[in-house]
């Protein structure tokens, strides 16, 4: 399982990257959350990685071994954006967003 430090680091990298994109395109940070949500959903659903996760050597996988997929990725992302579900962790370091999407974050 990936530790909290790597997860938080990946989140910060992803957020900063999305903020830079928002500032470059719109010259405002207002769209950062939209870019972040889209990045987290699509990249996690299709590849199991976001930019930050890839750089820090972690990935998201389904607990049944199948690819994350669009629906599980969307569920996970919506709950991630609510902030509280990722903060409620179990002994396996799975947040409520991971439990709902049936995913787990692993070190490579």
Residue, then its C-alpha position, 0 to 999 in steps of 0.5 A: x500500500x502507498x503511504x500517506x506521504x506519497x499520496x499527499x505529495x501526488x495530490x499536491x503535484x496534481x493540484x499545482x499542475x492543474x493550477x498552472x494549466x488554469x492560469x496559462x489558459x484562463x489567467x485565473x485559478x478559478x478553473x483549477x478544480x475543474x482541471x483537477x477533477x478531469x485529470x483525476x477522473x480520466x487519468x485514473x480511470x484509463x491508466x491508474x495514474x495521475x501525473x503526481x502518482x506517476x512521479x511518486x511511484x504509486x498507482x490506483x488499482x481495482x481490488x478485483x484486479x480489473x482496470x479502474x474504468x470510467x465509472x469507478x474512476x468517477x465515483x472515486x473522483x467525486x468523493x475525492x473532491x468532497x475532501x472528507x472521504x479521503x481523510x477517513x482511512x482504514x487499517x489498509x490505508x484505504x479512504x472512503x473514496x477508495x472503498x466506494x470505488x473498490x480501489x486501492x493505491x499501491x506503490x510500484 
